[in-house]
Amino acid sequence: MRLSSFYPVLGATRLREARDFYVTWFGFEETFAADWYVSLRRPGPPDAELALLDPTHPTVPEGFREPARGILLNVEVEDVDAEWERLVVRGGLRPELEIRTETFGQRHFIVADPNGVLVDVITEIPPGEEYAENFLER
């Protein structure tokens, strides 16, 4: 199979607020907007796409018409400390997880979008000895 695109579509009851969150804080641009669907693209490299969908829309099969839950979006950046300063200290976003260093090879923090989707802002760091052998590629 040859993919032409692959991106998450999140069921979001607060479409406009979520759109504004990703545009304002993460540099996405709106590429399509309806009252039930918003498509976002972040020019890269790397390019990134994200869509937001009213979960009650008829295109969502019955029995699945619920907002996204339990989703964690990873955003890898060069300098997580600078992003902490920009998003939390100066920007006023509330951290769901304070900035910290993990021995599994990340320095990161987590914020939530207006629908409760978690956004994990990460800079990769060398893993601790106990995790180093778990990485398949270096």
N, CA, C and O atoms as a GROMACS GRO file, in nm:
protein
  552
    1MET      N    1   0.084  -0.117   0.000
    1MET     CA    2   0.000   0.000   0.000
    1MET      C    3   0.089   0.124   0.000
    1MET      O    4   0.188   0.130   0.073
    2ARG      N    5   0.053   0.219  -0.081
    2ARG     CA    6   0.123   0.347  -0.082
    2ARG      C    7   0.030   0.454  -0.026
    2ARG      O    8  -0.075   0.484  -0.082
    3LEU      N    9   0.070   0.512   0.087
    3LEU     CA   10  -0.012   0.614   0.151
    3LEU      C   11   0.011   0.750   0.087
    3LEU      O   12   0.123   0.784   0.050
    4SER      N   13  -0.095   0.825   0.073
    4SER     CA   14  -0.080   0.963   0.028
    4SER      C   15  -0.091   1.060   0.146
    4SER      O   16  -0.052   1.176   0.137
    5SER      N   17  -0.147   1.009   0.259
    5SER     CA   18  -0.159   1.090   0.379
    5SER      C   19  -0.200   0.998   0.494
    5SER      O   20  -0.255   0.890   0.473
    6PHE      N   21  -0.172   1.043   0.615
    6PHE     CA   22  -0.214   0.971   0.735
    6PHE      C   23  -0.219   1.073   0.847
    6PHE      O   24  -0.120   1.140   0.874
    7TYR      N   25  -0.335   1.085   0.911
    7TYR     CA   26  -0.348   1.184   1.018
    7TYR      C   27  -0.463   1.147   1.110
    7TYR      O   28  -0.556   1.079   1.068
    8PRO      N   29  -0.456   1.192   1.235
    8PRO     CA   30  -0.566   1.166   1.328
    8PRO      C   31  -0.683   1.261   1.303
    8PRO      O   32  -0.665   1.377   1.265
    9VAL      N   33  -0.803   1.211   1.325
    9VAL     CA   34  -0.924   1.291   1.325
    9VAL      C   35  -0.985   1.275   1.464
    9VAL      O   36  -1.026   1.165   1.503
   10LEU      N   37  -0.991   1.383   1.539
   10LEU     CA   38  -1.035   1.378   1.677
   10LEU      C   39  -1.179   1.424   1.690
   10LEU      O   40  -1.216   1.531   1.642
   11GLY      N   41  -1.262   1.343   1.755
   11GLY     CA   42  -1.396   1.385   1.788
   11GLY      C   43  -1.388   1.496   1.890
   11GLY      O   44  -1.336   1.477   1.999
   12ALA      N   45  -1.441   1.615   1.854
   12ALA     CA   46  -1.425   1.734   1.938
   12ALA      C   47  -1.557   1.809   1.947
   12ALA      O   48  -1.609   1.856   1.846
   13THR      N   49  -1.610   1.821   2.066
   13THR     CA   50  -1.734   1.897   2.084
   13THR      C   51  -1.708   2.048   2.082
   13THR      O   52  -1.800   2.126   2.057
   14ARG      N   53  -1.586   2.088   2.107
   14ARG     CA   54  -1.549   2.230   2.107
   14ARG      C   55  -1.457   2.255   1.988
   14ARG      O   56  -1.338   2.282   2.005
   15LEU      N   57  -1.514   2.244   1.867
   15LEU     CA   58  -1.435   2.254   1.744
   15LEU      C   59  -1.357   2.385   1.731
   15LEU      O   60  -1.236   2.383   1.709
   16ARG      N   61  -1.425   2.496   1.746
   16ARG     CA   62  -1.360   2.626   1.725
   16ARG      C   63  -1.250   2.651   1.828
   16ARG      O   64  -1.142   2.701   1.794
   17GLU      N   65  -1.277   2.616   1.953
   17GLU     CA   66  -1.176   2.635   2.056
   17GLU      C   67  -1.055   2.547   2.031
   17GLU      O   68  -0.941   2.590   2.050
   18ALA      N   69  -1.079   2.423   1.989
   18ALA     CA   70  -0.968   2.332   1.959
   18ALA      C   71  -0.889   2.382   1.839
   18ALA      O   72  -0.766   2.379   1.840
   19ARG      N   73  -0.959   2.428   1.734
   19ARG     CA   74  -0.890   2.486   1.618
   19ARG      C   75  -0.800   2.600   1.662
   19ARG      O   76  -0.683   2.606   1.625
   20ASP      N   77  -0.854   2.691   1.741
   20ASP     CA   78  -0.776   2.806   1.786
   20ASP      C   79  -0.655   2.761   1.869
   20ASP      O   80  -0.548   2.820   1.856
   21PHE      N   81  -0.671   2.661   1.952
   21PHE     CA   82  -0.562   2.608   2.034
   21PHE      C   83  -0.446   2.560   1.945
   21PHE      O   84  -0.332   2.598   1.968
   22TYR      N   85  -0.475   2.477   1.846
   22TYR     CA   86  -0.368   2.422   1.761
   22TYR      C   87  -0.308   2.527   1.668
   22TYR      O   88  -0.190   2.522   1.636
   23VAL      N   89  -0.390   2.622   1.624
   23VAL     CA   90  -0.339   2.731   1.539
   23VAL      C   91  -0.251   2.824   1.622
   23VAL      O   92  -0.139   2.856   1.580
   24THR      N   93  -0.299   2.868   1.736
   24THR     CA   94  -0.227   2.964   1.819
   24THR      C   95  -0.099   2.907   1.878
   24THR      O   96   0.006   2.970   1.870
   25TRP      N   97  -0.107   2.788   1.937
   25TRP     CA   98   0.005   2.737   2.015
   25TRP      C   99   0.098   2.644   1.938
   25TRP      O  100   0.215   2.630   1.977
   26PHE      N  101   0.050   2.579   1.830
   26PHE     CA  102   0.133   2.478   1.764
   26PHE      C  103   0.155   2.505   1.615
   26PHE      O  104   0.208   2.420   1.544
   27GLY      N  105   0.114   2.622   1.566
   27GLY     CA  106   0.148   2.665   1.431
   27GLY      C  107   0.071   2.599   1.318
   27GLY      O  108   0.116   2.602   1.204
   28PHE      N  109  -0.044   2.539   1.348
   28PHE     CA  110  -0.125   2.480   1.241
   28PHE      C  111  -0.199   2.589   1.165
   28PHE      O  112  -0.223   2.698   1.217
   29GLU      N  113  -0.236   2.557   1.041
   29GLU     CA  114  -0.315   2.646   0.957
   29GLU      C  115  -0.441   2.571   0.917
   29GLU      O  116  -0.438   2.451   0.890
   30GLU      N  117  -0.551   2.642   0.913
   30GLU     CA  118  -0.676   2.582   0.871
   30GLU      C  119  -0.676   2.562   0.720
   30GLU      O  120  -0.644   2.655   0.645
   31THR      N  121  -0.711   2.442   0.674
   31THR     CA  122  -0.718   2.414   0.530
   31THR      C  123  -0.860   2.387   0.484
   31THR      O  124  -0.888   2.394   0.364
   32PHE      N  125  -0.950   2.356   0.576
   32PHE     CA  126  -1.091   2.334   0.545
   32PHE      C  127  -1.168   2.358   0.675
   32PHE      O  128  -1.124   2.319   0.783
   33ALA      N  129  -1.285   2.423   0.661
   33ALA     CA  130  -1.366   2.447   0.781
   33ALA      C  131  -1.513   2.439   0.746
   33ALA      O  132  -1.560   2.503   0.652
   34ALA      N  133  -1.584   2.361   0.822
   34ALA     CA  134  -1.730   2.354   0.818
   34ALA      C  135  -1.774   2.359   0.964
   34ALA      O  136  -1.691   2.356   1.054
   35ASP      N  137  -1.903   2.366   0.987
   35ASP     CA  138  -1.948   2.372   1.126
   35ASP      C  139  -1.932   2.238   1.197
   35ASP      O  140  -1.952   2.230   1.318
   36TRP      N  141  -1.897   2.133   1.124
   36TRP     CA  142  -1.883   1.999   1.183
   36TRP      C  143  -1.745   1.938   1.164
   36TRP      O  144  -1.718   1.831   1.219
   37TYR      N  145  -1.656   2.002   1.086
   37TYR     CA  146  -1.525   1.944   1.054
   37TYR      C  147  -1.425   2.056   1.028
   37TYR      O  148  -1.455   2.152   0.957
   38VAL      N  149  -1.306   2.042   1.085
   38VAL     CA  150  -1.197   2.137   1.060
   38VAL      C  151  -1.072   2.056   1.028
   38VAL      O  152  -1.034   1.965   1.102
   39SER      N  153  -1.009   2.091   0.918
   39SER     CA  154  -0.885   2.026   0.879
   39SER      C  155  -0.770   2.125   0.900
   39SER      O  156  -0.779   2.241   0.859
   40LEU      N  157  -0.663   2.078   0.964
   40LEU     CA  158  -0.549   2.163   0.996
   40LEU      C  159  -0.422   2.102   0.937
   40LEU      O  160  -0.409   1.980   0.927
   41ARG      N  161  -0.331   2.188   0.897
   41ARG     CA  162  -0.202   2.143   0.846
   41ARG      C  163  -0.095   2.234   0.903
   41ARG      O  164  -0.112   2.355   0.912
   42ARG      N  165   0.015   2.172   0.940
   42ARG     CA  166   0.131   2.249   0.987
   42ARG      C  167   0.242   2.227   0.887
   42ARG      O  168   0.295   2.117   0.875
   43PRO      N  169   0.276   2.334   0.815
   43PRO     CA  170   0.384   2.320   0.717
   43PRO      C  171   0.514   2.283   0.786
   43PRO      O  172   0.545   2.334   0.894
   44GLY      N  173   0.590   2.197   0.725
   44GLY     CA  174   0.712   2.146   0.785
   44GLY      C  175   0.834   2.201   0.720
   44GLY      O  176   0.831   2.309   0.661
   45PRO      N  177   0.940   2.129   0.730
   45PRO     CA  178   0.939   1.989   0.768
   45PRO      C  179   0.944   1.970   0.919
   45PRO      O  180   1.001   2.052   0.990
   46PRO      N  181   0.886   1.863   0.968
   46PRO     CA  182   0.800   1.773   0.892
   46PRO      C  183   0.658   1.831   0.883
   46PRO      O  184   0.612   1.901   0.973
   47ASP      N  185   0.591   1.801   0.773
   47ASP     CA  186   0.451   1.839   0.761
   47ASP      C  187   0.370   1.758   0.862
   47ASP      O  188   0.403   1.644   0.892
   48ALA      N  189   0.265   1.819   0.914
   48ALA     CA  190   0.177   1.748   1.007
   48ALA      C  191   0.034   1.788   0.976
   48ALA      O  192   0.006   1.902   0.939
   49GLU      N  193  -0.057   1.693   0.991
   49GLU     CA  194  -0.198   1.719   0.970
   49GLU      C  195  -0.277   1.671   1.090
   49GLU      O  196  -0.238   1.577   1.159
   50LEU      N  197  -0.388   1.737   1.114
   50LEU     CA  198  -0.477   1.703   1.223
   50LEU      C  199  -0.616   1.750   1.182
   50LEU      O  200  -0.631   1.858   1.125
   51ALA      N  201  -0.717   1.670   1.212
   51ALA     CA  202  -0.854   1.712   1.183
   51ALA      C  203  -0.938   1.700   1.309
   51ALA      O  204  -0.911   1.618   1.397
   52LEU      N  205  -1.041   1.783   1.315
   52LEU     CA  206  -1.133   1.787   1.427
   52LEU      C  207  -1.273   1.766   1.372
   52LEU      O  208  -1.311   1.829   1.272
   53LEU      N  209  -1.351   1.680   1.435
   53LEU     CA  210  -1.481   1.641   1.383
   53LEU      C  211  -1.584   1.641   1.494
   53LEU      O  212  -1.560   1.588   1.603
   54ASP      N  213  -1.699   1.700   1.467
   54ASP     CA  214  -1.810   1.691   1.562
   54ASP      C  215  -1.848   1.543   1.571
   54ASP      O  216  -1.890   1.484   1.471
   55PRO      N  217  -1.834   1.483   1.688
   55PRO     CA  218  -1.856   1.339   1.698
   55PRO      C  219  -2.000   1.296   1.676
   55PRO      O  220  -2.027   1.177   1.660
   56THR      N  221  -2.093   1.392   1.675
   56THR     CA  222  -2.233   1.356   1.651
   56THR      C  223  -2.270   1.361   1.503
   56THR      O  224  -2.385   1.334   1.468
   57HIS      N  225  -2.176   1.396   1.417
   57HIS     CA  226  -2.205   1.407   1.275
   57HIS      C  227  -2.240   1.270   1.217
   57HIS      O  228  -2.183   1.170   1.259
   58PRO      N  229  -2.334   1.264   1.122
   58PRO     CA  230  -2.377   1.136   1.066
   58PRO      C  231  -2.268   1.054   0.996
   58PRO      O  232  -2.288   0.934   0.972
   59THR      N  233  -2.155   1.115   0.962
   59THR     CA  234  -2.048   1.035   0.901
   59THR      C  235  -1.980   0.945   1.003
   59THR      O  236  -1.909   0.852   0.966
   60VAL      N  237  -2.001   0.972   1.130
   60VAL     CA  238  -1.947   0.885   1.235
   60VAL      C  239  -2.050   0.774   1.258
   60VAL      O  240  -2.166   0.804   1.287
   61PRO      N  241  -2.010   0.648   1.246
   61PRO     CA  242  -2.106   0.539   1.265
   61PRO      C  243  -2.172   0.544   1.402
   61PRO      O  244  -2.108   0.578   1.502
   62GLU      N  245  -2.300   0.511   1.406
   62GLU     CA  246  -2.371   0.504   1.534
   62GLU      C  247  -2.296   0.410   1.628
   62GLU      O  248  -2.236   0.312   1.585
   63GLY      N  249  -2.300   0.442   1.754
   63GLY     CA  250  -2.228   0.364   1.852
   63GLY      C  251  -2.086   0.415   1.875
   63GLY      O  252  -2.019   0.372   1.969
   64PHE      N  253  -2.039   0.506   1.789
   64PHE     CA  254  -1.905   0.562   1.802
   64PHE      C  255  -1.909   0.714   1.811
   64PHE      O  256  -1.804   0.779   1.804
   65ARG      N  257  -2.023   0.772   1.825
   65ARG     CA  258  -2.040   0.917   1.824
   65ARG      C  259  -2.010   0.978   1.960
   65ARG      O  260  -2.099   1.027   2.029
   66GLU      N  261  -1.883   0.973   1.996
   66GLU     CA  262  -1.837   1.027   2.124
   66GLU      C  263  -1.711   1.111   2.101
   66GLU      O  264  -1.638   1.088   2.005
   67PRO      N  265  -1.685   1.206   2.188
   67PRO     CA  266  -1.561   1.283   2.178
   67PRO      C  267  -1.440   1.194   2.202
   67PRO      O  268  -1.449   1.090   2.268
   68ALA      N  269  -1.327   1.236   2.148
   68ALA     CA  270  -1.201   1.163   2.168
   68ALA      C  271  -1.169   1.159   2.317
   68ALA      O  272  -1.184   1.258   2.388
   69ARG      N  273  -1.125   1.042   2.364
   69ARG     CA  274  -1.084   1.026   2.504
   69ARG      C  275  -0.960   0.937   2.505
   69ARG      O  276  -0.944   0.849   2.420
   70GLY      N  277  -0.876   0.960   2.601
   70GLY     CA  278  -0.758   0.876   2.615
   70GLY      C  279  -0.656   0.895   2.505
   70GLY      O  280  -0.574   0.806   2.482
   71ILE      N  281  -0.659   1.008   2.438
   71ILE     CA  282  -0.566   1.036   2.328
   71ILE      C  283  -0.450   1.119   2.382
   71ILE      O  284  -0.469   1.212   2.460
   72LEU      N  285  -0.330   1.083   2.339
   72LEU     CA  286  -0.210   1.158   2.373
   72LEU      C  287  -0.136   1.186   2.243
   72LEU      O  288  -0.086   1.095   2.177
   73LEU      N  289  -0.128   1.314   2.206
   73LEU     CA  290  -0.056   1.355   2.086
   73LEU      C  291   0.086   1.393   2.126
   73LEU      O  292   0.105   1.478   2.213
   74ASN      N  293   0.185   1.331   2.063
   74ASN     CA  294   0.325   1.364   2.090
   74ASN      C  295   0.372   1.471   1.992
   74ASN      O  296   0.352   1.458   1.871
   75VAL      N  297   0.432   1.575   2.045
   75VAL     CA  298   0.490   1.682   1.965
   75VAL      C  299   0.637   1.690   2.004
   75VAL      O  300   0.671   1.736   2.113
   76GLU      N  301   0.723   1.644   1.914
   76GLU     CA  302   0.867   1.645   1.943
   76GLU      C  303   0.927   1.776   1.894
   76GLU      O  304   0.905   1.818   1.780
   77VAL      N  305   1.002   1.841   1.982
   77VAL     CA  306   1.061   1.972   1.954
   77VAL      C  307   1.210   1.969   1.987
   77VAL      O  308   1.258   1.880   2.057
   78GLU      N  309   1.282   2.068   1.937
   78GLU     CA  310   1.426   2.076   1.963
   78GLU      C  311   1.456   2.116   2.106
   78GLU      O  312   1.552   2.066   2.166
   79ASP      N  313   1.376   2.208   2.162
   79ASP     CA  314   1.406   2.263   2.295
   79ASP      C  315   1.280   2.268   2.380
   79ASP      O  316   1.208   2.367   2.380
   80VAL      N  317   1.254   2.161   2.453
   80VAL     CA  318   1.133   2.152   2.534
   80VAL      C  319   1.130   2.258   2.644
   80VAL      O  320   1.022   2.303   2.682
   81ASP      N  321   1.245   2.298   2.694
   81ASP     CA  322   1.246   2.402   2.798
   81ASP      C  323   1.200   2.536   2.743
   81ASP      O  324   1.131   2.611   2.812
   82ALA      N  325   1.237   2.567   2.620
   82ALA     CA  326   1.190   2.690   2.556
   82ALA      C  327   1.040   2.684   2.533
   82ALA      O  328   0.971   2.785   2.548
   83GLU      N  329   0.988   2.567   2.497
   83GLU     CA  330   0.843   2.551   2.476
   83GLU      C  331   0.768   2.559   2.608
   83GLU      O  332   0.657   2.613   2.613
   84TRP      N  333   0.825   2.506   2.714
   84TRP     CA  334   0.765   2.520   2.848
   84TRP      C  335   0.750   2.668   2.881
   84TRP      O  336   0.644   2.713   2.925
   85GLU      N  337   0.855   2.743   2.859
   85GLU     CA  338   0.854   2.887   2.884
   85GLU      C  339   0.746   2.956   2.800
   85GLU      O  340   0.670   3.037   2.852
   86ARG      N  341   0.740   2.924   2.670
   86ARG     CA  342   0.646   2.988   2.578
   86ARG      C  343   0.501   2.949   2.608
   86ARG      O  344   0.414   3.036   2.616
   87LEU      N  345   0.475   2.821   2.626
   87LEU     CA  346   0.338   2.773   2.640
   87LEU      C  347   0.282   2.787   2.781
   87LEU      O  348   0.166   2.826   2.799
   88VAL      N  349   0.363   2.755   2.881
   88VAL     CA  350   0.313   2.750   3.019
   88VAL      C  351   0.346   2.879   3.093
   88VAL      O  352   0.256   2.945   3.146
   89VAL      N  353   0.473   2.916   3.099
   89VAL     CA  354   0.513   3.032   3.179
   89VAL      C  355   0.456   3.161   3.120
   89VAL      O  356   0.388   3.237   3.190
   90ARG      N  357   0.483   3.186   2.991
   90ARG     CA  358   0.434   3.310   2.928
   90ARG      C  359   0.294   3.295   2.871
   90ARG      O  360   0.215   3.390   2.875
   91GLY      N  361   0.262   3.177   2.816
   91GLY     CA  362   0.134   3.157   2.749
   91GLY      C  363   0.017   3.128   2.842
   91GLY      O  364  -0.098   3.149   2.805
   92GLY      N  365   0.046   3.080   2.961
   92GLY     CA  366  -0.060   3.056   3.057
   92GLY      C  367  -0.133   2.923   3.044
   92GLY      O  368  -0.234   2.902   3.111
   93LEU      N  369  -0.084   2.832   2.958
   93LEU     CA  370  -0.148   2.701   2.951
   93LEU      C  371  -0.120   2.626   3.081
   93LEU      O  372  -0.012   2.636   3.139
   94ARG      N  373  -0.219   2.550   3.125
   94ARG     CA  374  -0.204   2.475   3.249
   94ARG      C  375  -0.139   2.340   3.221
   94ARG      O  376  -0.189   2.263   3.138
   95PRO      N  377  -0.030   2.311   3.287
   95PRO     CA  378   0.033   2.180   3.265
   95PRO      C  379  -0.047   2.069   3.334
   95PRO      O  380  -0.087   2.082   3.449
   96GLU      N  381  -0.070   1.962   3.260
   96GLU     CA  382  -0.130   1.842   3.318
   96GLU      C  383  -0.020   1.754   3.378
   96GLU      O  384  -0.044   1.673   3.467
   97LEU      N  385   0.101   1.773   3.327
   97LEU     CA  386   0.221   1.708   3.381
   97LEU      C  387   0.331   1.813   3.374
   97LEU      O  388   0.361   1.865   3.266
   98GLU      N  389   0.391   1.842   3.487
   98GLU     CA  390   0.500   1.940   3.493
   98GLU      C  391   0.620   1.892   3.413
   98GLU      O  392   0.638   1.771   3.393
   99ILE      N  393   0.701   1.986   3.366
   99ILE     CA  394   0.820   1.948   3.290
   99ILE      C  395   0.911   1.860   3.375
   99ILE      O  396   0.934   1.886   3.493
  100ARG      N  397   0.961   1.755   3.312
  100ARG     CA  398   1.048   1.662   3.384
  100ARG      C  399   1.130   1.578   3.288
  100ARG      O  400   1.101   1.570   3.169
  101THR      N  401   1.233   1.518   3.342
  101THR     CA  402   1.323   1.433   3.266
  101THR      C  403   1.294   1.288   3.301
  101THR      O  404   1.287   1.252   3.419
  102GLU      N  405   1.279   1.206   3.198
  102GLU     CA  406   1.248   1.064   3.216
  102GLU      C  407   1.369   0.980   3.175
  102GLU      O  408   1.436   1.010   3.077
  103THR      N  409   1.396   0.875   3.251
  103THR     CA  410   1.511   0.789   3.219
  103THR      C  411   1.489   0.707   3.093
  103THR      O  412   1.584   0.648   3.041
  104PHE      N  413   1.366   0.703   3.042
  104PHE     CA  414   1.343   0.629   2.917
  104PHE      C  415   1.376   0.712   2.793
  104PHE      O  416   1.353   0.667   2.681
  105GLY      N  417   1.430   0.833   2.812
  105GLY     CA  418   1.485   0.909   2.700
  105GLY      C  419   1.404   1.030   2.657
  105GLY      O  420   1.406   1.066   2.539
  106GLN      N  421   1.334   1.093   2.750
  106GLN     CA  422   1.258   1.212   2.716
  106GLN      C  423   1.267   1.317   2.827
  106GLN      O  424   1.275   1.285   2.946
  107ARG      N  425   1.267   1.442   2.784
  107ARG     CA  426   1.237   1.553   2.873
  107ARG      C  427   1.108   1.608   2.817
  107ARG      O  428   1.101   1.638   2.698
  108HIS      N  429   1.005   1.623   2.901
  108HIS     CA  430   0.874   1.658   2.846
  108HIS      C  431   0.781   1.718   2.950
  108HIS      O  432   0.809   1.719   3.070
  109PHE      N  433   0.668   1.769   2.898
  109PHE     CA  434   0.556   1.813   2.980
  109PHE      C  435   0.429   1.791   2.898
  109PHE      O  436   0.435   1.771   2.776
  110ILE      N  437   0.315   1.794   2.966
  110ILE     CA  438   0.188   1.768   2.898
  110ILE      C  439   0.088   1.879   2.929
  110ILE      O  440   0.073   1.921   3.044
  111VAL      N  441   0.021   1.927   2.823
  111VAL     CA  442  -0.091   2.019   2.835
  111VAL      C  443  -0.213   1.951   2.771
  111VAL      O  444  -0.199   1.848   2.705
  112ALA      N  445  -0.331   2.009   2.789
  112ALA     CA  446  -0.452   1.953   2.729
  112ALA      C  447  -0.518   2.057   2.639
  112ALA      O  448  -0.518   2.176   2.670
  113ASP      N  449  -0.574   2.009   2.527
  113ASP     CA  450  -0.649   2.101   2.441
  113ASP      C  451  -0.788   2.125   2.503
  113ASP      O  452  -0.820   2.063   2.604
  114PRO      N  453  -0.870   2.212   2.445
  114PRO     CA  454  -1.000   2.244   2.505
  114PRO      C  455  -1.097   2.126   2.518
  114PRO      O  456  -1.195   2.135   2.591
  115ASN      N  457  -1.070   2.017   2.447
  115ASN     CA  458  -1.156   1.899   2.456
  115ASN      C  459  -1.098   1.793   2.548
  115ASN      O  460  -1.157   1.686   2.564
  116GLY      N  461  -0.983   1.821   2.609
  116GLY     CA  462  -0.921   1.725   2.699
  116GLY      C  463  -0.825   1.629   2.634
  116GLY      O  464  -0.779   1.535   2.698
  117VAL      N  465  -0.792   1.650   2.506
  117VAL     CA  466  -0.690   1.570   2.440
  117VAL      C  467  -0.555   1.616   2.492
  117VAL      O  468  -0.526   1.736   2.494
  118LEU      N  469  -0.473   1.522   2.534
  118LEU     CA  470  -0.342   1.556   2.590
  118LEU      C  471  -0.240   1.577   2.480
  118LEU      O  472  -0.236   1.504   2.382
  119VAL      N  473  -0.156   1.680   2.499
  119VAL     CA  474  -0.047   1.710   2.406
  119VAL      C  475   0.082   1.702   2.486
  119VAL      O  476   0.106   1.782   2.576
  120ASP      N  477   0.164   1.604   2.451
  120ASP     CA  478   0.291   1.578   2.520
  120ASP      C  479   0.402   1.644   2.439
  120ASP      O  480   0.432   1.600   2.328
  121VAL      N  481   0.463   1.747   2.494
  121VAL     CA  482   0.570   1.822   2.427
  121VAL      C  483   0.702   1.762   2.474
  121VAL      O  484   0.731   1.760   2.594
  122ILE      N  485   0.782   1.714   2.379
  122ILE     CA  486   0.894   1.625   2.410
  122ILE      C  487   1.022   1.670   2.339
  122ILE      O  488   1.019   1.712   2.224
  123THR      N  489   1.132   1.659   2.410
  123THR     CA  490   1.265   1.659   2.348
  123THR      C  491   1.329   1.526   2.386
  123THR      O  492   1.336   1.491   2.503
  124GLU      N  493   1.374   1.453   2.285
  124GLU     CA  494   1.444   1.328   2.312
  124GLU      C  495   1.579   1.357   2.373
  124GLU      O  496   1.649   1.450   2.334
  125ILE      N  497   1.615   1.274   2.470
  125ILE     CA  498   1.745   1.283   2.536
  125ILE      C  499   1.802   1.142   2.543
  125ILE      O  500   1.728   1.046   2.523
  126PRO      N  501   1.929   1.127   2.571
  126PRO     CA  502   1.983   0.992   2.585
  126PRO      C  503   1.912   0.917   2.698
  126PRO      O  504   1.891   0.972   2.806
  127PRO      N  505   1.875   0.792   2.672
  127PRO     CA  506   1.807   0.716   2.777
  127PRO      C  507   1.904   0.672   2.885
  127PRO      O  508   2.025   0.666   2.863
  128GLY      N  509   1.848   0.641   3.001
  128GLY     CA  510   1.927   0.583   3.108
  128GLY      C  511   1.972   0.443   3.069
  128GLY      O  512   1.918   0.382   2.976
  129GLU      N  513   2.068   0.395   3.141
  129GLU     CA  514   2.125   0.263   3.114
  129GLU      C  515   2.018   0.153   3.108
  129GLU      O  516   2.026   0.062   3.025
  130GLU      N  517   1.919   0.161   3.197
  130GLU     CA  518   1.817   0.056   3.204
  130GLU      C  519   1.725   0.053   3.082
  130GLU      O  520   1.654  -0.046   3.061
  131TYR      N  521   1.724   0.160   3.000
  131TYR     CA  522   1.639   0.165   2.881
  131TYR      C  523   1.717   0.162   2.751
  131TYR      O  524   1.658   0.140   2.645
  132ALA      N  525   1.847   0.184   2.754
  132ALA     CA  526   1.926   0.198   2.633
  132ALA      C  527   1.912   0.078   2.540
  132ALA      O  528   1.904   0.095   2.418
  133GLU      N  529   1.908  -0.041   2.593
  133GLU     CA  530   1.901  -0.160   2.508
  133GLU      C  531   1.760  -0.183   2.449
  133GLU      O  532   1.743  -0.267   2.360
  134ASN      N  533   1.661  -0.110   2.496
  134ASN     CA  534   1.527  -0.124   2.442
  134ASN      C  535   1.507  -0.054   2.308
  134ASN      O  536   1.410  -0.082   2.238
  135PHE      N  537   1.598   0.035   2.272
  135PHE     CA  538   1.587   0.106   2.145
  135PHE      C  539   1.639   0.017   2.034
  135PHE      O  540   1.753  -0.029   2.039
  136LEU      N  541   1.556  -0.006   1.933
  136LEU     CA  542   1.591  -0.095   1.824
  136LEU      C  543   1.681  -0.027   1.722
  136LEU      O  544   1.767  -0.092   1.661
  137GLU      N  545   1.663   0.102   1.702
  137GLU     CA  546   1.746   0.178   1.608
  137GLU      C  547   1.806   0.297   1.680
  137GLU      O  548   1.742   0.355   1.767
  138ARG      N  549   1.924   0.333   1.645
  138ARG     CA  550   1.991   0.448   1.704
  138ARG      C  551   2.037   0.540   1.596
  138ARG      O  552   2.096   0.644   1.625
   0.00000   0.00000   0.00000
